Structures are given as structure tokens and as C-alpha cells.
Amino acid sequence: VRVERVQDISEADARAEGVGLYVPGHGFITDSELRADPGYSNFLSPRAGFEALWTEIHGPGAWERNDWVCALTFSVERRNIDAAPWS
């Protein structure tokens, strides 16, 4: 857990947030659009996608406000819960 400004998000962290593919000036694109025009991949920006999503959720001016946020990092354990070490 760490506290940071929303605008401090890295490209890798924005990608981990799961935002869609984003092309500045075009908006979010689908995988099929990307396959149809691979040139889009030169402009993809997970961080720009996160900014657009943040603004959509929190309203106009939210990105510029640069709020403090809690950033959580965790790892996923893929296993059956019945196989827990305490059982």
C-alpha cells in the first residue's frame, strides 16, 4: 500500500488497472479495430486510457485536481481454497 497523486501512475500501473486500449484523439478502441489497423499500436497509451476513465468516473476537472489516492499492489494466488495450508 502506498499513497501517491493520481497523475503519478505509471504506464505499467495503468495497464494493470485493466483500462481499455486508448488512442489519443480517437478514444478507446477494440481488439478488432487494432487488428484491422495495426498503426494504432504506435499511439496506445495505458496512462492516457486511465486518465480518460478517471475523468469519466470522477467528472470534469478530476484529473487536473490530481487527488491523493491509495495504490494497492498484490499478487494473485491461483489455487483451490480447499488446498489452504491451514487445512
Order of alpha helices (4+ residues) and beta strands (2+ residues): beta-alpha-beta-beta-alpha-alpha-alpha-beta
